[in-house]
Amino acid sequence: MPRNFQEYVRPVDEAERARLEALVREDYDRTHPDDSFDDMKRRIAFSRLDRGIYRGWLAVAAARSAGAPADDRHPNSHGDTHGLSPVFR
C-alpha cells in the first residue's frame, strides 16, 4: 500500500476501478452517514480534499484486494473517525 500521499492506485481499466470501489463503498457509506461514496466521487472533479480522500479509499481497496494485514485494510483501524485511510497518516 502506498505510504507517500503522492503515490496512489491507478486502476488499469473501469472494471478494475469498479471492483476496487465495491470493496470500500459500504465502509465509506457506513462511516459517513451524511454522505455517500457516489456523492464524494461526484465532488472529486472540483474538490482536492475529496480527490485525496477518494485516492485513500482506493489505496485501502487495493490493499484489501492484495490481502494486506487488517490494520492496513480498514481506514478506521486506528480510531480515525474521519474516513481517511492510513495513507494520510
DOMI-419761 format. One record per residue: residue number from 1; residue in one letter; x, y, z of N, C-alpha, C in turn. Coordinates in steps of 0.02 Angstrom, whole numbers, plus 50000, padded with zeros to 5 digits. Layout:
N
<atom><nr>NUM</nr><rest>A</rest><n_u>X</n_u><n_v>Y</n_v><n_w>Z</n_w><ca_u>X</ca_u><ca_v>Y</ca_v><ca_w>Z</ca_w><c_u>X</c_u><c_v>Y</c_v><c_w>Z</c_w></atom>
...
//
This chain:
89
<atom><nr>1</nr><rest>M</rest><n_u>50042</n_u><n_v>49941</n_v><n_w>50000</n_w><ca_u>50000</ca_u><ca_v>50000</ca_v><ca_w>50000</ca_w><c_u>50044</c_u><c_v>50062</c_v><c_w>50000</c_w></atom>
<atom><nr>2</nr><rest>P</rest><n_u>50029</n_u><n_v>50111</n_v><n_w>49959</n_w><ca_u>50071</ca_u><ca_v>50171</ca_v><ca_w>49956</ca_w><c_u>50073</c_u><c_v>50207</c_v><c_w>50024</c_w></atom>
<atom><nr>3</nr><rest>R</rest><n_u>50130</n_u><n_v>50229</n_v><n_w>50043</n_w><ca_u>50138</ca_u><ca_v>50267</ca_v><ca_w>50106</ca_w><c_u>50148</c_u><c_v>50341</c_v><c_w>50093</c_w></atom>
<atom><nr>4</nr><rest>N</rest><n_u>50165</n_u><n_v>50359</n_v><n_w>50033</n_w><ca_u>50175</ca_u><ca_v>50428</ca_v><ca_w>50015</ca_w><c_u>50110</c_u><c_v>50454</c_v><c_w>49985</c_w></atom>
<atom><nr>5</nr><rest>F</rest><n_u>50087</n_u><n_v>50512</n_v><n_w>50009</n_w><ca_u>50022</ca_u><ca_v>50537</ca_v><ca_w>49985</ca_w><c_u>50021</c_u><c_v>50551</c_v><c_w>49911</c_w></atom>
<atom><nr>6</nr><rest>Q</rest><n_u>50079</n_u><n_v>50556</n_v><n_w>49879</n_w><ca_u>50080</ca_u><ca_v>50569</ca_v><ca_w>49807</ca_w><c_u>50077</c_u><c_v>50504</c_v><c_w>49767</c_w></atom>
<atom><nr>7</nr><rest>E</rest><n_u>50086</n_u><n_v>50447</n_v><n_w>49800</n_w><ca_u>50080</ca_u><ca_v>50383</ca_v><ca_w>49766</ca_w><c_u>50009</c_u><c_v>50358</c_v><c_w>49776</c_w></atom>
<atom><nr>8</nr><rest>Y</rest><n_u>49975</n_u><n_v>50343</n_v><n_w>49722</n_w><ca_u>49907</ca_u><ca_v>50318</ca_v><ca_w>49729</ca_w><c_u>49892</c_u><c_v>50265</c_v><c_w>49678</c_w></atom>
<atom><nr>9</nr><rest>V</rest><n_u>49838</n_u><n_v>50230</n_v><n_w>49690</n_w><ca_u>49818</ca_u><ca_v>50174</ca_v><ca_w>49647</ca_w><c_u>49792</c_u><c_v>50201</c_v><c_w>49581</c_w></atom>
<atom><nr>10</nr><rest>R</rest><n_u>49814</n_u><n_v>50170</n_v><n_w>49527</n_w><ca_u>49788</ca_u><ca_v>50187</ca_v><ca_w>49461</ca_w><c_u>49760</c_u><c_v>50124</c_v><c_w>49430</c_w></atom>
<atom><nr>11</nr><rest>P</rest><n_u>49694</n_u><n_v>50114</n_v><n_w>49435</n_w><ca_u>49664</ca_u><ca_v>50055</ca_v><ca_w>49404</ca_w><c_u>49678</c_u><c_v>50053</c_v><c_w>49329</c_w></atom>
<atom><nr>12</nr><rest>V</rest><n_u>49688</n_u><n_v>49993</n_v><n_w>49303</n_w><ca_u>49705</ca_u><ca_v>49986</ca_v><ca_w>49232</ca_w><c_u>49645</c_u><c_v>49998</c_v><c_w>49186</c_w></atom>
<atom><nr>13</nr><rest>D</rest><n_u>49585</n_u><n_v>49986</n_v><n_w>49211</n_w><ca_u>49525</ca_u><ca_v>49997</ca_v><ca_w>49171</ca_w><c_u>49465</c_u><c_v>50010</c_v><c_w>49217</c_w></atom>
<atom><nr>14</nr><rest>E</rest><n_u>49408</n_u><n_v>50024</n_v><n_w>49186</n_w><ca_u>49348</ca_u><ca_v>50040</ca_v><ca_w>49226</ca_w><c_u>49324</c_u><c_v>49979</c_v><c_w>49265</c_w></atom>
<atom><nr>15</nr><rest>A</rest><n_u>49334</n_u><n_v>49919</n_v><n_w>49239</n_w><ca_u>49314</ca_u><ca_v>49858</ca_v><ca_w>49275</ca_w><c_u>49353</c_u><c_v>49851</c_v><c_w>49340</c_w></atom>
<atom><nr>16</nr><rest>E</rest><n_u>49418</n_u><n_v>49865</n_v><n_w>49338</n_w><ca_u>49459</ca_u><ca_v>49861</ca_v><ca_w>49399</ca_w><c_u>49438</c_u><c_v>49917</c_v><c_w>49448</c_w></atom>
<atom><nr>17</nr><rest>R</rest><n_u>49426</n_u><n_v>49977</n_v><n_w>49421</n_w><ca_u>49403</ca_u><ca_v>50032</ca_v><ca_w>49464</ca_w><c_u>49338</c_u><c_v>50014</c_v><c_w>49500</c_w></atom>
<atom><nr>18</nr><rest>A</rest><n_u>49291</n_u><n_v>49986</n_v><n_w>49463</n_w><ca_u>49227</ca_u><ca_v>49966</ca_v><ca_w>49493</ca_w><c_u>49236</c_u><c_v>49912</c_v><c_w>49545</c_w></atom>
<atom><nr>19</nr><rest>R</rest><n_u>49282</n_u><n_v>49865</n_v><n_w>49532</n_w><ca_u>49295</ca_u><ca_v>49811</ca_v><ca_w>49580</ca_w><c_u>49326</c_u><c_v>49839</c_v><c_w>49644</c_w></atom>
<atom><nr>20</nr><rest>L</rest><n_u>49374</n_u><n_v>49885</n_v><n_w>49637</n_w><ca_u>49405</ca_u><ca_v>49916</ca_v><ca_w>49696</ca_w><c_u>49355</c_u><c_v>49958</c_v><c_w>49735</c_w></atom>
<atom><nr>21</nr><rest>E</rest><n_u>49315</n_u><n_v>49997</n_v><n_w>49700</n_w><ca_u>49265</ca_u><ca_v>50038</ca_v><ca_w>49734</ca_w><c_u>49215</c_u><c_v>49995</c_v><c_w>49772</c_w></atom>
<atom><nr>22</nr><rest>A</rest><n_u>49197</n_u><n_v>49938</n_v><n_w>49745</n_w><ca_u>49149</ca_u><ca_v>49894</ca_v><ca_w>49778</ca_w><c_u>49177</c_u><c_v>49868</c_v><c_w>49844</c_w></atom>
<atom><nr>23</nr><rest>L</rest><n_u>49243</n_u><n_v>49863</n_v><n_w>49850</n_w><ca_u>49274</ca_u><ca_v>49838</ca_v><ca_w>49911</ca_w><c_u>49268</c_u><c_v>49887</c_v><c_w>49969</c_w></atom>
<atom><nr>24</nr><rest>V</rest><n_u>49260</n_u><n_v>49952</n_v><n_w>49954</n_w><ca_u>49260</ca_u><ca_v>50002</ca_v><ca_w>50008</ca_w><c_u>49196</c_u><c_v>50044</c_v><c_w>50011</c_w></atom>
<atom><nr>25</nr><rest>R</rest><n_u>49153</n_u><n_v>50038</n_v><n_w>49962</n_w><ca_u>49092</ca_u><ca_v>50079</ca_v><ca_w>49958</ca_w><c_u>49050</c_u><c_v>50074</c_v><c_w>50022</c_w></atom>
<atom><nr>26</nr><rest>E</rest><n_u>49037</n_u><n_v>50013</n_v><n_w>50044</n_w><ca_u>48995</ca_u><ca_v>50002</ca_v><ca_w>50103</ca_w><c_u>49027</c_u><c_v>50033</c_v><c_w>50166</c_w></atom>
<atom><nr>27</nr><rest>D</rest><n_u>49093</n_u><n_v>50024</n_v><n_w>50174</n_w><ca_u>49127</ca_u><ca_v>50053</ca_v><ca_w>50231</ca_w><c_u>49124</c_u><c_v>50129</c_v><c_w>50231</c_w></atom>
<atom><nr>28</nr><rest>Y</rest><n_u>49134</n_u><n_v>50159</n_v><n_w>50172</n_w><ca_u>49130</ca_u><ca_v>50232</ca_v><ca_w>50167</ca_w><c_u>49060</c_u><c_v>50255</c_v><c_w>50186</c_w></atom>
<atom><nr>29</nr><rest>D</rest><n_u>49009</n_u><n_v>50224</n_v><n_w>50157</n_w><ca_u>48940</ca_u><ca_v>50244</ca_v><ca_w>50172</ca_w><c_u>48923</c_u><c_v>50235</c_v><c_w>50245</c_w></atom>
<atom><nr>30</nr><rest>R</rest><n_u>48949</n_u><n_v>50182</n_v><n_w>50276</n_w><ca_u>48935</ca_u><ca_v>50169</ca_v><ca_w>50347</ca_w><c_u>48970</c_u><c_v>50220</c_v><c_w>50392</c_w></atom>
<atom><nr>31</nr><rest>T</rest><n_u>49030</n_u><n_v>50240</n_v><n_w>50373</n_w><ca_u>49068</ca_u><ca_v>50287</ca_v><ca_w>50415</ca_w><c_u>49052</c_u><c_v>50360</c_v><c_w>50400</c_w></atom>
<atom><nr>32</nr><rest>H</rest><n_u>49013</n_u><n_v>50372</n_v><n_w>50349</n_w><ca_u>48992</ca_u><ca_v>50440</ca_v><ca_w>50330</ca_w><c_u>48917</c_u><c_v>50443</c_v><c_w>50321</c_w></atom>
<atom><nr>33</nr><rest>P</rest><n_u>48879</n_u><n_v>50442</n_v><n_w>50376</n_w><ca_u>48806</ca_u><ca_v>50437</ca_v><ca_w>50371</ca_w><c_u>48773</c_u><c_v>50496</c_v><c_w>50335</c_w></atom>
<atom><nr>34</nr><rest>D</rest><n_u>48805</n_u><n_v>50553</n_v><n_w>50332</n_w><ca_u>48776</ca_u><ca_v>50611</ca_v><ca_w>50298</ca_w><c_u>48804</c_u><c_v>50620</c_v><c_w>50227</c_w></atom>
<atom><nr>35</nr><rest>D</rest><n_u>48838</n_u><n_v>50570</n_v><n_w>50202</n_w><ca_u>48869</ca_u><ca_v>50574</ca_v><ca_w>50137</ca_w><c_u>48865</c_u><c_v>50504</c_v><c_w>50105</c_w></atom>
<atom><nr>36</nr><rest>S</rest><n_u>48882</n_u><n_v>50500</n_v><n_w>50042</n_w><ca_u>48885</ca_u><ca_v>50435</ca_v><ca_w>50009</ca_w><c_u>48947</c_u><c_v>50432</c_v><c_w>49966</c_w></atom>
<atom><nr>37</nr><rest>F</rest><n_u>48968</n_u><n_v>50372</n_v><n_w>49952</n_w><ca_u>49027</ca_u><ca_v>50362</ca_v><ca_w>49910</ca_w><c_u>49017</c_u><c_v>50394</c_v><c_w>49841</c_w></atom>
<atom><nr>38</nr><rest>D</rest><n_u>48957</n_u><n_v>50385</n_v><n_w>49813</n_w><ca_u>48943</ca_u><ca_v>50415</ca_v><ca_w>49748</ca_w><c_u>48944</c_u><c_v>50491</c_v><c_w>49749</c_w></atom>
<atom><nr>39</nr><rest>D</rest><n_u>48918</n_u><n_v>50521</n_v><n_w>49804</n_w><ca_u>48921</ca_u><ca_v>50594</ca_v><ca_w>49809</ca_w><c_u>48993</c_u><c_v>50618</c_v><c_w>49813</c_w></atom>
<atom><nr>40</nr><rest>M</rest><n_u>49034</n_u><n_v>50583</n_v><n_w>49852</n_w><ca_u>49104</ca_u><ca_v>50601</ca_v><ca_w>49858</ca_w><c_u>49138</c_u><c_v>50595</c_v><c_w>49789</c_w></atom>
<atom><nr>41</nr><rest>K</rest><n_u>49122</n_u><n_v>50542</n_v><n_w>49751</n_w><ca_u>49151</ca_u><ca_v>50534</ca_v><ca_w>49684</ca_w><c_u>49131</c_u><c_v>50592</c_v><c_w>49638</c_w></atom>
<atom><nr>42</nr><rest>R</rest><n_u>49070</n_u><n_v>50617</n_v><n_w>49644</n_w><ca_u>49049</ca_u><ca_v>50674</ca_v><ca_w>49602</ca_w><c_u>49088</c_u><c_v>50737</c_v><c_w>49619</c_w></atom>
<atom><nr>43</nr><rest>R</rest><n_u>49107</n_u><n_v>50744</n_v><n_w>49682</n_w><ca_u>49143</ca_u><ca_v>50804</ca_v><ca_w>49704</ca_w><c_u>49217</c_u><c_v>50804</c_v><c_w>49685</c_w></atom>
<atom><nr>44</nr><rest>I</rest><n_u>49245</n_u><n_v>50747</n_v><n_w>49667</n_w><ca_u>49318</ca_u><ca_v>50745</ca_v><ca_w>49654</ca_w><c_u>49338</c_u><c_v>50787</c_v><c_w>49594</c_w></atom>
<atom><nr>45</nr><rest>A</rest><n_u>49291</n_u><n_v>50803</n_v><n_w>49551</n_w><ca_u>49308</ca_u><ca_v>50845</ca_v><ca_w>49492</ca_w><c_u>49327</c_u><c_v>50915</c_v><c_w>49513</c_w></atom>
<atom><nr>46</nr><rest>F</rest><n_u>49303</n_u><n_v>50939</n_v><n_w>49570</n_w><ca_u>49317</ca_u><ca_v>51008</ca_v><ca_w>49590</ca_w><c_u>49341</c_u><c_v>51015</c_v><c_w>49662</c_w></atom>
<atom><nr>47</nr><rest>S</rest><n_u>49351</n_u><n_v>50960</n_v><n_w>49698</n_w><ca_u>49373</ca_u><ca_v>50963</ca_v><ca_w>49767</ca_w><c_u>49437</c_u><c_v>50923</c_v><c_w>49776</c_w></atom>
<atom><nr>48</nr><rest>R</rest><n_u>49492</n_u><n_v>50957</n_v><n_w>49791</n_w><ca_u>49555</ca_u><ca_v>50922</ca_v><ca_w>49803</ca_w><c_u>49550</c_u><c_v>50878</c_v><c_w>49864</c_w></atom>
<atom><nr>49</nr><rest>L</rest><n_u>49514</n_u><n_v>50901</n_v><n_w>49915</n_w><ca_u>49506</ca_u><ca_v>50860</ca_v><ca_w>49975</ca_w><c_u>49472</c_u><c_v>50794</c_v><c_w>49959</c_w></atom>
<atom><nr>50</nr><rest>D</rest><n_u>49416</n_u><n_v>50798</n_v><n_w>49923</n_w><ca_u>49380</ca_u><ca_v>50737</ca_v><ca_w>49906</ca_w><c_u>49421</c_u><c_v>50692</c_v><c_w>49859</c_w></atom>
<atom><nr>51</nr><rest>R</rest><n_u>49459</n_u><n_v>50722</n_v><n_w>49815</n_w><ca_u>49503</ca_u><ca_v>50683</ca_v><ca_w>49771</ca_w><c_u>49554</c_u><c_v>50644</c_v><c_w>49812</c_w></atom>
<atom><nr>52</nr><rest>G</rest><n_u>49582</n_u><n_v>50676</n_v><n_w>49862</n_w><ca_u>49630</ca_u><ca_v>50642</ca_v><ca_w>49905</ca_w><c_u>49597</c_u><c_v>50588</c_v><c_w>49947</c_w></atom>
<atom><nr>53</nr><rest>I</rest><n_u>49537</n_u><n_v>50601</n_v><n_w>49972</n_w><ca_u>49501</ca_u><ca_v>50551</ca_v><ca_w>50010</ca_w><c_u>49485</c_u><c_v>50491</c_v><c_w>49966</c_w></atom>
<atom><nr>54</nr><rest>Y</rest><n_u>49462</n_u><n_v>50504</n_v><n_w>49905</n_w><ca_u>49447</ca_u><ca_v>50450</ca_v><ca_w>49858</ca_w><c_u>49510</c_u><c_v>50408</c_v><c_w>49844</c_w></atom>
<atom><nr>55</nr><rest>R</rest><n_u>49566</n_u><n_v>50440</n_v><n_w>49833</n_w><ca_u>49628</ca_u><ca_v>50403</ca_v><ca_w>49821</ca_w><c_u>49646</c_u><c_v>50361</c_v><c_w>49881</c_w></atom>
<atom><nr>56</nr><rest>G</rest><n_u>49635</n_u><n_v>50388</n_v><n_w>49940</n_w><ca_u>49650</ca_u><ca_v>50350</ca_v><ca_w>50001</ca_w><c_u>49607</c_u><c_v>50288</c_v><c_w>50006</c_w></atom>
<atom><nr>57</nr><rest>W</rest><n_u>49543</n_u><n_v>50295</n_v><n_w>49991</n_w><ca_u>49498</ca_u><ca_v>50238</ca_v><ca_w>49994</ca_w><c_u>49516</c_u><c_v>50187</c_v><c_w>49940</c_w></atom>
<atom><nr>58</nr><rest>L</rest><n_u>49537</n_u><n_v>50209</n_v><n_w>49881</n_w><ca_u>49559</ca_u><ca_v>50162</ca_v><ca_w>49830</ca_w><c_u>49622</c_u><c_v>50125</c_v><c_w>49852</c_w></atom>
<atom><nr>59</nr><rest>A</rest><n_u>49666</n_u><n_v>50159</n_v><n_w>49888</n_w><ca_u>49726</ca_u><ca_v>50126</ca_v><ca_w>49914</ca_w><c_u>49707</c_u><c_v>50073</c_v><c_w>49964</c_w></atom>
<atom><nr>60</nr><rest>V</rest><n_u>49657</n_u><n_v>50087</n_v><n_w>50006</n_w><ca_u>49633</ca_u><ca_v>50037</ca_v><ca_w>50054</ca_w><c_u>49603</c_u><c_v>49978</c_v><c_w>50015</c_w></atom>
<atom><nr>61</nr><rest>A</rest><n_u>49565</n_u><n_v>49991</n_v><n_w>49963</n_w><ca_u>49536</ca_u><ca_v>49938</ca_v><ca_w>49923</ca_w><c_u>49590</c_u><c_v>49895</c_v><c_w>49891</c_w></atom>
<atom><nr>62</nr><rest>A</rest><n_u>49642</n_u><n_v>49927</n_v><n_w>49865</n_w><ca_u>49697</ca_u><ca_v>49889</ca_v><ca_w>49834</ca_w><c_u>49732</c_u><c_v>49846</c_v><c_w>49886</c_w></atom>
<atom><nr>63</nr><rest>A</rest><n_u>49741</n_u><n_v>49872</n_v><n_w>49946</n_w><ca_u>49772</ca_u><ca_v>49833</ca_v><ca_w>50000</ca_w><c_u>49728</c_u><c_v>49773</c_v><c_w>50018</c_w></atom>
<atom><nr>64</nr><rest>R</rest><n_u>49663</n_u><n_v>49785</n_v><n_w>50023</n_w><ca_u>49617</ca_u><ca_v>49730</ca_v><ca_w>50037</ca_w><c_u>49621</c_u><c_v>49677</c_v><c_w>49982</c_w></atom>
<atom><nr>65</nr><rest>S</rest><n_u>49622</n_u><n_v>49699</n_v><n_w>49921</n_w><ca_u>49624</ca_u><ca_v>49654</ca_v><ca_w>49864</ca_w><c_u>49688</c_u><c_v>49612</c_v><c_w>49866</c_w></atom>
<atom><nr>66</nr><rest>A</rest><n_u>49742</n_u><n_v>49642</n_v><n_w>49888</n_w><ca_u>49807</ca_u><ca_v>49608</ca_v><ca_w>49891</ca_w><c_u>49815</c_u><c_v>49566</c_v><c_w>49955</c_w></atom>
<atom><nr>67</nr><rest>G</rest><n_u>49766</n_u><n_v>49570</n_v><n_w>50001</n_w><ca_u>49769</ca_u><ca_v>49531</ca_v><ca_w>50062</ca_w><c_u>49813</c_u><c_v>49561</c_v><c_w>50116</c_w></atom>
<atom><nr>68</nr><rest>A</rest><n_u>49814</n_u><n_v>49628</n_v><n_w>50121</n_w><ca_u>49855</ca_u><ca_v>49662</ca_v><ca_w>50172</ca_w><c_u>49830</c_u><c_v>49646</c_v><c_w>50242</c_w></atom>
<atom><nr>69</nr><rest>P</rest><n_u>49872</n_u><n_v>49654</n_v><n_w>50293</n_w><ca_u>49851</ca_u><ca_v>49643</ca_v><ca_w>50362</ca_w><c_u>49793</c_u><c_v>49689</c_v><c_w>50380</c_w></atom>
<atom><nr>70</nr><rest>A</rest><n_u>49754</n_u><n_v>49670</n_v><n_w>50430</n_w><ca_u>49693</ca_u><ca_v>49706</ca_v><ca_w>50449</ca_w><c_u>49705</c_u><c_v>49780</c_v><c_w>50463</c_w></atom>
<atom><nr>71</nr><rest>D</rest><n_u>49760</n_u><n_v>49798</n_v><n_w>50496</n_w><ca_u>49772</ca_u><ca_v>49868</ca_v><ca_w>50513</ca_w><c_u>49780</c_u><c_v>49911</c_v><c_w>50452</c_w></atom>
<atom><nr>72</nr><rest>D</rest><n_u>49805</n_u><n_v>49884</n_v><n_w>50397</n_w><ca_u>49814</ca_u><ca_v>49923</ca_v><ca_w>50336</ca_w><c_u>49752</c_u><c_v>49921</c_v><c_w>50291</c_w></atom>
<atom><nr>73</nr><rest>R</rest><n_u>49706</n_u><n_v>49875</n_v><n_w>50306</n_w><ca_u>49648</ca_u><ca_v>49867</ca_v><ca_w>50263</ca_w><c_u>49591</c_u><c_v>49914</c_v><c_w>50280</c_w></atom>
<atom><nr>74</nr><rest>H</rest><n_u>49582</n_u><n_v>49930</n_v><n_w>50343</n_w><ca_u>49523</ca_u><ca_v>49969</ca_v><ca_w>50362</ca_w><c_u>49543</c_u><c_v>50040</c_v><c_w>50379</c_w></atom>
<atom><nr>75</nr><rest>P</rest><n_u>49510</n_u><n_v>50089</n_v><n_w>50348</n_w><ca_u>49530</ca_u><ca_v>50158</ca_v><ca_w>50358</ca_w><c_u>49521</c_u><c_v>50183</c_v><c_w>50429</c_w></atom>
<atom><nr>76</nr><rest>N</rest><n_u>49480</n_u><n_v>50150</n_v><n_w>50469</n_w><ca_u>49468</ca_u><ca_v>50173</ca_v><ca_w>50537</ca_w><c_u>49498</c_u><c_v>50126</c_v><c_w>50588</c_w></atom>
<atom><nr>77</nr><rest>S</rest><n_u>49548</n_u><n_v>50086</n_v><n_w>50569</n_w><ca_u>49576</ca_u><ca_v>50036</ca_v><ca_w>50614</ca_w><c_u>49615</c_u><c_v>50068</c_v><c_w>50672</c_w></atom>
<atom><nr>78</nr><rest>H</rest><n_u>49633</n_u><n_v>50131</n_v><n_w>50667</n_w><ca_u>49671</ca_u><ca_v>50164</ca_v><ca_w>50720</ca_w><c_u>49628</c_u><c_v>50215</c_v><c_w>50757</c_w></atom>
<atom><nr>79</nr><rest>G</rest><n_u>49563</n_u><n_v>50207</n_v><n_w>50755</n_w><ca_u>49519</ca_u><ca_v>50253</ca_v><ca_w>50790</ca_w><c_u>49503</c_u><c_v>50316</c_v><c_w>50752</c_w></atom>
<atom><nr>80</nr><rest>D</rest><n_u>49526</n_u><n_v>50321</n_v><n_w>50690</n_w><ca_u>49512</ca_u><ca_v>50380</ca_v><ca_w>50649</ca_w><c_u>49439</c_u><c_v>50379</c_v><c_w>50628</c_w></atom>
<atom><nr>81</nr><rest>T</rest><n_u>49401</n_u><n_v>50431</n_v><n_w>50644</n_w><ca_u>49331</ca_u><ca_v>50433</ca_v><ca_w>50627</ca_w><c_u>49317</c_u><c_v>50478</c_v><c_w>50567</c_w></atom>
<atom><nr>82</nr><rest>H</rest><n_u>49369</n_u><n_v>50501</n_v><n_w>50534</n_w><ca_u>49360</ca_u><ca_v>50547</ca_v><ca_w>50479</ca_w><c_u>49359</c_u><c_v>50512</c_v><c_w>50411</c_w></atom>
<atom><nr>83</nr><rest>G</rest><n_u>49368</n_u><n_v>50447</n_v><n_w>50410</n_w><ca_u>49364</ca_u><ca_v>50410</ca_v><ca_w>50348</ca_w><c_u>49427</c_u><c_v>50415</c_v><c_w>50305</c_w></atom>
<atom><nr>84</nr><rest>L</rest><n_u>49481</n_u><n_v>50440</n_v><n_w>50333</n_w><ca_u>49543</ca_u><ca_v>50443</ca_v><ca_w>50295</ca_w><c_u>49580</c_u><c_v>50378</c_v><c_w>50302</c_w></atom>
<atom><nr>85</nr><rest>S</rest><n_u>49608</n_u><n_v>50355</n_v><n_w>50249</n_w><ca_u>49645</ca_u><ca_v>50292</ca_v><ca_w>50251</ca_w><c_u>49713</c_u><c_v>50303</c_v><c_w>50284</c_w></atom>
<atom><nr>86</nr><rest>P</rest><n_u>49747</n_u><n_v>50249</n_v><n_w>50300</n_w><ca_u>49814</ca_u><ca_v>50255</ca_v><ca_w>50330</ca_w><c_u>49863</c_u><c_v>50292</c_v><c_w>50285</c_w></atom>
<atom><nr>87</nr><rest>V</rest><n_u>49848</n_u><n_v>50299</n_v><n_w>50221</n_w><ca_u>49892</ca_u><ca_v>50335</ca_v><ca_w>50175</ca_w><c_u>49902</c_u><c_v>50406</c_v><c_w>50199</c_w></atom>
<atom><nr>88</nr><rest>F</rest><n_u>49852</n_u><n_v>50435</n_v><n_w>50232</n_w><ca_u>49854</ca_u><ca_v>50505</ca_v><ca_w>50251</ca_w><c_u>49877</c_u><c_v>50516</c_v><c_w>50322</c_w></atom>
<atom><nr>89</nr><rest>R</rest><n_u>49904</n_u><n_v>50466</n_v><n_w>50354</n_w><ca_u>49928</ca_u><ca_v>50474</ca_v><ca_w>50422</ca_w><c_u>50001</c_u><c_v>50490</c_v><c_w>50423</c_w></atom>
//
